[in-house]
C-alpha cells in the first residue's frame, strides 16, 4: 500500500458474484469496506483504500 498510510491489511471475501474488500489500518485499527464485482478485484481494492484514506483524514 501507499507509504503515507503505513501498514494496511486487505481482506477479500467473495459472496457469489460480489466481492467485499475490507481495508484495516494496523496502527489505528480503523476498518472500512467496499463491495463490487468479483470480476474487478483491483478496482474494489482501490475503492476500499481510498475510503480508508478519507476515514483517516489523508484524502487529497
Phi and psi in degrees as a GROMACS rama.xvg file:
@    title "Ramachandran Plot"
@    xaxis  label "Phi"
@    yaxis  label "Psi"
@TYPE xy
-63.5988  140.691  UNK-2
-60.977  -33.4854  UNK-3
-71.7984  -14.1025  UNK-4
-85.0339  -26.9089  UNK-5
82.93  -152.517  UNK-6
-81.1943  130.461  UNK-7
-130.27  132.501  UNK-8
-97.662  131.001  UNK-9
-111.376  128.745  UNK-10
-124.445  129.399  UNK-11
-113.238  132.757  UNK-12
-130.876  122.301  UNK-13
-94.9009  137.421  UNK-14
-136.354  90.7335  UNK-15
63.438  -124.63  UNK-16
-83.5139  1.29736  UNK-17
-108.545  152.608  UNK-18
-127.626  128.376  UNK-19
-106.03  126.624  UNK-20
-115.999  122.855  UNK-21
-105.597  139.254  UNK-22
-120.98  122.979  UNK-23
-117.365  124.408  UNK-24
-84.286  115.73  UNK-25
-62.1658  -42.942  UNK-26
-65.9616  -33.9134  UNK-27
-109.026  -19.2747  UNK-28
80.8054  2.82239  UNK-29
-67.0838  134.113  UNK-30
-130.008  136.451  UNK-31
-133.111  162.6  UNK-32
-142.358  160.544  UNK-33
-139.963  147.07  UNK-34
-116.389  146.672  UNK-35
-169.496  -169.545  UNK-36
-72.5546  141.74  UNK-37
-65.4354  -17.5484  UNK-38
-83.7023  -5.4667  UNK-39
-131.245  58.9938  UNK-40
-62.8555  -35.1829  UNK-41
-71.0834  -33.4998  UNK-42
-66.1865  -42.235  UNK-43
-66.0024  -38.4095  UNK-44
-64.2664  -41.5829  UNK-45
-60.9272  -40.1804  UNK-46
-64.3009  -43.7715  UNK-47
-62.1562  -42.7694  UNK-48
-67.6543  -38.1845  UNK-49
-63.5646  -41.1688  UNK-50
-63.6842  -38.4288  UNK-51
-65.0045  -43.0794  UNK-52
-58.4167  -43.445  UNK-53
-65.4749  -41.4268  UNK-54
-63.2207  -30.0959  UNK-55
-90.4077  -2.2187  UNK-56
77.2271  24.9345  UNK-57
-105.59  4.14805  UNK-58
-65.4948  141.059  UNK-59
